[in-house]
Every structure is written in C-alpha cells, then in structure tokens.
C-alpha cells in the first residue's frame, strides 16, 4: 500500500508519519519511508542524528540514473533526457519491488526497521531557478513504477499545504492521511484538500493531532464528519522523541490510533487499473502543458496502450 501524510505546516504530519512508520516496522512489516517535504526532517524523526540525516543521498540528485534504470529497453523512451516525472511504464520498462536490488532502493538508509529515501533539500544551485517538484519528480517516477504487494508499505511525508496538488503525485496513493489540528486553520486545509481531490477519487482520512479532550474531538467531527478516522493526544513519548530521548513508551490511546490507521490502510482495495489510468491522464496533461516544449518531443507517444499495469502483478 502507498500512503501519504499531508496537512498544513506545523500540524505534526512528519511526527505522525514517523510514528506510523515505526508502528509498521515494529510489527516486522516491510516499509519504505520517503521524505518528500521541502523541510527534510523525517530522518531525524525516525532517530537519525542530524549530521547523518543531512548526508543521505538525495533521490533528486540521482534522477538520470533512476530514469535510465526505469526506462529499461522500453522502445518508446529514447533516453533519460526525454523521460519526465509523469512518464508511465510500458513494455520494456523496469518495475520496482520493495526490497529490490535496484538503483533507487540502493539510495535508501536502514533506520529503525524501515528503509528511508529522501528527495533532498534545496541547495544553492536551486534557489531562484527551480521549484521543489524538480526533486519530488523522482518520487512520482518511483511510485509509478513500483509494484507493491500485500503487506508491503510505502509511507511518504509530503510537502505542507496545498502544494501537494501541484503535480499528479497526489493520485499515486491508496490512502492519504490528512493530519489536522482541531482549529479553524486545521479544518480549513481539510476542506481545501477534499475540494481539490474530489474529481480524482482520492481516498482521504483525517487524523486529528494535538487533541486535548472531547471538545476537540467534537470540533473535528463537526467539521470533517465521517472522514475523521482517529486522533492522537498530547504525548510525553513524542516529546521525549523530539528531544532525542529514548525509552518512553507511546501512550496506549495513541498506539491504538496508529493501529486504527493501519487497519484503514489494509482495508483499502487495490485498483491497479485506476492507478495506471490516472498516471496516463496526468502524463498527457503535463505533456500538453509544458513537457513537450521542454523536451522537444511529443511525449504522448511514450504511452503504451497495450500495457495494462494490472497484468504484471
């Protein structure tokens, strides 16, 4: 299952995504964690020291290598230079498996039972000339070519706010957890997300965070209704984790919330046909909007109409 954590800045989505990743890994489940936030904090949240986290190889810095591997001998893709973030797989493309021996997973860092991949932060060469989607494009290609099986998980900590919808990346998930504080701003982001996602059949569940009592729960229920899946309260364990202290167990109620989230993920029906169809739709949209001009080719020709992704599973 492919899972995203989204929400406004400061809502706690990186903290909750790290807790969920630990919850999965603690049960011995294979999980790939991806930090796709412009503020790269997931590695530290998972327990890496800041120095080690800062030195992790960035997916965005290895984009040509990733593209060369994924295109394989697909005759519709002549080179890495004409492969864009939305290019879907076709016959001859190399598909990825969690735990596979490939140039993408080779960039991963084992941490707390999971494999951590990072998009990488902005650097001096990016400032003023590039948007962050130049880095998250590597994540979109990864997810487009990943065949995840039952009991396998990819958890992506997304960039904050509605910027999530600036590319087709938001359609690449089986479930999106929207982390919302019980505030007007928190539920305002929920309304914005559901409006943007309405036409794309994107599954969204709200996870309340920093909940202090029944009044906060009632507030969230009033504004998000049945989309409220669960909530986490104030946590001494989380505070200790954020301060770099170990050995404090997560509270029983918060642990139960994570288990409810896992159950919601596992209850999702995998729809490979829709997954591939939406990849094609966004590739056409991007090709006509900017990519054809940028590359100098008709990128719609990269679409292989005889390649139903579902048949490869």
KAWO-V447856 format. One record per residue. N is the residue number from 1. SS is DSSP state (h for helix, s for strand, l for the rest). PHI is phi in degrees with one decimal (none if undefined). PSI is psi as a letter, one per 40 degrees, with the letter a starting at -180 (none if undefined). Layout:
# KAWO-V447856
N|SS|PHI|PSI / N|SS|PHI|PSI
This chain:
# KAWO-V447856
1|l|none|i / 2|s|-104.4|h / 3|s|-127.1|h / 4|s|-119.4|i / 5|s|-110.9|h / 6|s|-131.1|i / 7|l|151.7|i / 8|l|-74.0|i / 9|l|-60.4|h / 10|l|86.5|e / 11|l|-74.2|d / 12|l|102.4|e / 13|h|-66.8|d / 14|h|-67.3|d / 15|h|-61.9|d / 16|h|-68.3|d / 17|h|-64.6|d / 18|h|-66.9|d / 19|h|-64.0|d / 20|h|-68.4|d / 21|h|-61.3|d / 22|h|-63.0|d / 23|h|-62.2|d / 24|h|-67.2|d / 25|h|-63.6|d / 26|h|-64.9|e / 27|l|-96.7|e / 28|l|76.2|e / 29|l|-85.3|i / 30|s|-70.2|h / 31|s|-142.2|h / 32|s|-105.9|h / 33|s|-104.1|h / 34|s|-125.7|h / 35|s|-92.0|h / 36|s|-112.0|f / 37|l|-94.7|i / 38|l|-61.2|d / 39|l|-95.8|h / 40|l|-85.6|g / 41|l|-122.8|e / 42|h|-65.2|d / 43|h|-58.6|d / 44|h|-65.3|d / 45|h|-62.6|d / 46|l|-87.4|e / 47|l|117.1|e / 48|l|-74.0|i / 49|l|-74.8|i / 50|h|-61.0|d / 51|h|-64.1|d / 52|h|-67.1|d / 53|h|-60.5|d / 54|h|-69.4|e / 55|l|-98.5|e / 56|l|-64.5|h / 57|l|-66.7|h / 58|s|-87.6|h / 59|h|-57.5|d / 60|h|-62.9|d / 61|h|-82.7|e / 62|h|-119.7|f / 63|h|-63.6|d / 64|h|-64.1|d / 65|h|-63.0|d / 66|h|-63.5|d / 67|h|-63.2|d / 68|h|-59.8|d / 69|h|-67.9|d / 70|h|-67.4|d / 71|h|-71.5|d / 72|l|54.2|b / 73|l|-114.2|f / 74|l|-63.9|h / 75|l|-69.0|e / 76|l|-83.0|e / 77|l|-120.5|h / 78|l|-71.7|d / 79|l|-163.6|i / 80|h|-62.8|d / 81|h|-64.7|d / 82|h|-103.1|e / 83|l|-98.3|h / 84|l|-108.3|i / 85|l|-61.0|d / 86|l|-95.9|e / 87|l|-56.1|h / 88|l|-84.1|i / 89|l|-71.6|i / 90|l|-146.5|a / 91|l|-61.7|h / 92|l|101.8|e / 93|l|-68.9|i / 94|l|-95.0|h / 95|l|-93.3|i / 96|s|-105.3|i / 97|l|-125.2|i / 98|l|-59.8|h / 99|l|83.2|e / 100|l|-74.5|i / 101|l|-92.7|g / 102|l|-150.4|i / 103|l|-66.0|e / 104|l|-77.9|d / 105|h|-65.9|d / 106|h|-65.5|e / 107|h|-79.9|e / 108|l|-75.6|i / 109|s|-114.5|h / 110|s|-66.6|h / 111|s|-150.4|h / 112|l|54.1|f / 113|l|87.2|e / 114|s|-115.9|i / 115|s|-107.3|h / 116|s|-101.5|h / 117|s|-113.3|i / 118|s|-131.1|i / 119|l|-76.1|d / 120|l|97.2|i / 121|l|-82.9|i / 122|l|-63.2|i / 123|l|-119.6|a / 124|l|-59.9|d / 125|l|-71.4|d / 126|l|-81.9|d / 127|l|-61.5|h / 128|l|83.9|e / 129|l|-129.4|e / 130|l|-141.6|i / 131|l|-101.4|i / 132|l|-69.1|e / 133|h|-67.1|e / 134|h|-64.6|d / 135|h|-96.8|d / 136|h|-70.7|e / 137|h|-58.1|d / 138|h|-64.6|d / 139|h|-68.7|d / 140|h|-63.1|d / 141|h|-62.9|d / 142|h|-58.5|d / 143|h|-68.4|d / 144|h|-62.8|d / 145|l|-106.1|e / 146|s|-91.8|h / 147|l|-104.4|g / 148|l|-91.7|h / 149|l|-96.4|i / 150|l|-58.0|h / 151|l|76.7|e / 152|s|-114.5|i / 153|s|-137.0|h / 154|s|-120.3|h / 155|s|-119.4|h / 156|s|-114.4|h / 157|s|-87.0|h / 158|s|-85.2|i / 159|l|-67.0|i / 160|l|-75.9|i / 161|h|76.7|a / 162|h|-72.9|e / 163|h|-60.4|e / 164|h|-53.3|d / 165|h|-94.1|e / 166|h|-79.0|e / 167|l|-145.5|i / 168|h|-77.5|e / 169|h|-57.0|d / 170|h|-67.7|e / 171|h|-91.0|e / 172|l|-90.3|e / 173|l|-119.4|i / 174|l|-75.2|d / 175|s|-155.1|h / 176|s|-111.3|h / 177|s|-95.2|h / 178|s|-94.1|h / 179|s|-84.8|h / 180|s|-130.5|h / 181|s|-78.4|i / 182|l|-78.9|g / 183|l|-137.5|i / 184|h|-63.1|d / 185|h|-65.1|d / 186|h|-61.9|d / 187|h|-77.1|d / 188|h|-64.6|d / 189|h|-64.3|d / 190|h|-58.2|d / 191|h|-62.0|d / 192|h|-64.3|d / 193|h|-62.9|d / 194|h|-65.6|d / 195|h|-66.1|d / 196|h|-66.7|d / 197|h|-86.3|e / 198|h|-57.0|d / 199|h|-86.7|e / 200|h|-121.6|e / 201|l|53.5|f / 202|l|-93.9|h / 203|l|-80.8|h / 204|s|-126.7|h / 205|s|-124.4|i / 206|s|-92.4|h / 207|s|-115.6|h / 208|s|-71.1|i / 209|s|-134.3|i / 210|s|61.4|f / 211|s|-80.0|h / 212|l|-108.9|e / 213|l|172.4|a / 214|h|-62.3|d / 215|h|-64.1|d / 216|h|-67.4|d / 217|h|-62.8|d / 218|h|-61.6|d / 219|h|-63.0|d / 220|h|-64.1|d / 221|h|-60.5|d / 222|h|-61.0|d / 223|h|-100.8|d / 224|h|-120.0|e / 225|h|62.0|b / 226|h|-71.2|e / 227|h|-73.3|e / 228|s|-72.9|h / 229|s|-87.7|d / 230|s|-166.6|a / 231|s|-155.1|i / 232|s|-119.6|i / 233|s|-99.4|a / 234|l|-59.3|i / 235|l|-139.2|h / 236|h|-67.2|d / 237|h|-66.4|d / 238|h|-65.9|d / 239|h|-59.7|d / 240|h|-62.9|d / 241|h|-61.2|d / 242|h|-68.7|d / 243|l|-94.2|e / 244|l|82.0|e / 245|l|-102.4|h / 246|l|-108.6|i / 247|l|94.2|e / 248|l|-106.5|h / 249|l|-70.4|i / 250|l|-65.4|i / 251|l|-60.5|i / 252|h|-57.5|d / 253|h|-66.3|d / 254|h|-71.2|d / 255|h|-62.9|d / 256|h|-64.5|d / 257|h|-64.6|d / 258|h|-64.4|d / 259|h|-66.0|d / 260|h|-64.3|d / 261|h|-64.9|d / 262|h|-62.3|d / 263|h|-61.9|d / 264|h|-66.0|d / 265|h|-64.5|d / 266|h|-65.7|d / 267|l|-80.9|e / 268|l|-69.7|h / 269|l|-87.1|h / 270|l|-76.8|h / 271|l|-123.4|g / 272|h|-66.2|d / 273|h|-62.5|d / 274|h|-65.8|d / 275|h|-57.0|d / 276|h|-71.8|d / 277|h|-60.8|d / 278|h|-68.5|d / 279|h|-60.6|d / 280|h|-65.5|d / 281|h|-60.8|d / 282|h|-73.7|d / 283|h|-66.1|d / 284|h|-61.0|d / 285|h|-61.1|d / 286|h|-70.0|d / 287|h|-59.2|d / 288|h|-73.5|d / 289|h|-79.1|d / 290|h|-150.0|d / 291|h|-70.4|d / 292|h|-58.8|d / 293|h|-66.2|d / 294|h|-66.0|d / 295|h|-94.3|d / 296|l|84.4|f / 297|l|-140.7|i / 298|l|-84.1|h / 299|h|-76.1|e / 300|h|-64.6|d / 301|h|-68.6|e / 302|h|-74.0|e / 303|l|-75.3|h / 304|l|-100.1|h / 305|l|-67.3|e / 306|l|-97.5|e / 307|l|-116.3|g / 308|l|-81.2|h / 309|h|-56.5|d / 310|h|-60.6|d / 311|h|-72.5|e / 312|h|-89.7|e / 313|l|-77.1|none
